[in-house]
């Protein structure tokens, strides 16, 4: 399983995805040669939009967008960023309170604090 944790204001969630499903999704996404910075921004925007929805509000397209966004963000921080900035494993994304940015860190650092 891969996991991405997301927090923005009062909205927070954990999205888990089977590794085989993740590999399938990311393979298809990367075959389209997306612009990494554009895909990164689009993925964050999707998470922002979806994080405020209840499960009842989500449509199939929203679920597909969420799956792609989570797969890309996990892949991005595990494989695409500069080696010194890479995260190994699950990631945590925390929106800045003023909406000016996002803080990203490894989920393993949460477990170490407990």
N, C-alpha and C positions, 0 to 999 in steps of 0.2 A: 504494500500500500504506500502511496504517496499522500501527503497531506499539506494543505495550505490553510493557514489560520488568517482570518481577516478581521480587523476591528476599525470601525469608523464611528466616532461618537458613542452612542448606546448600542449600535448594531455590531454584532460580532457573530462569527460562525466558523466552523471547521468544515472543510471540504476534503473528503477522502476519495481516492480513485485507485482502482486496481492497477498494478504496475503494467500488466498486459494491455489494459485499456489505454493507459497513459501512452505507452509506446506506440500503439496504433494511431491515436489522435495526433501525437507530436510528429510522427512520421508523415502523416498526411498534411499537416500544417506546414512543415518545413519543405515539403516537395514544392510548395507554391512560392518558395523563396521570398518570404515576407520581409519587409524592412523591419529590423529588430526594434528600433526606437518607436516606430509607428505602432507595431504590434503590441509593444509594452504599454504604451499610452492607451491604446484601444482596450487592452485587457484590464487595465486599472479602471477605466471608465465603466466597463461591463460590471466589474465587482462593485463599484460604487452604486450603480443603478440597481443591481440585484440585491445587494445587502439590505436595502430598505423594504424589500418585498416579503410578504409572507408566502409560505409554500402554496397556499390556495391561489395567490395572484400570479404565480409563475406559469407561463405557457411553455410548450415544448421548445419553441425557439429560444426562450430565455435559458432553459436548461442546457441546450446545446451550446449557446454562447458561453455560459458559465463553465462548462466542461472544457471548452477550447481555451478560455482565458486562464483557468487554473493550470491546465497542462502546460500552456506556454510560459506562464510565470515561474512555475516550478523548474521547467527546463532552462529558462533564461538564467535564473540564479544558480543553477547547478552546473551549467555547461557553457553559457555564452558570455558571461561577464568576465572581466580580466581575472586571471588566476588568483590574485591576491584578494579579490572581492567575492570569490565564489563561496557558496554555501553548499555544504554536503548534507543532503537529506531534506527534510521538511522545512518549510519557511513560514515566517510570521510577517504579515504586512499590517502596519498600524498607521492609519491616516493621522496627519498632524491636526490638532484641534482647529486651527485656523484654515484648514483646507489647502495649505500652501505646498504640501508634499506628503511623502510617505516614508516611514522608517521600515527597513527590512532587516530581519535577523534570523538566525537559525532557530528552529523550534527546540532544538536540543538545549539551548541556553535557558529556556523556561524550566526545563526539567532539572537543570543544575541548580537553579535558584531555590527550588522547593526543598 
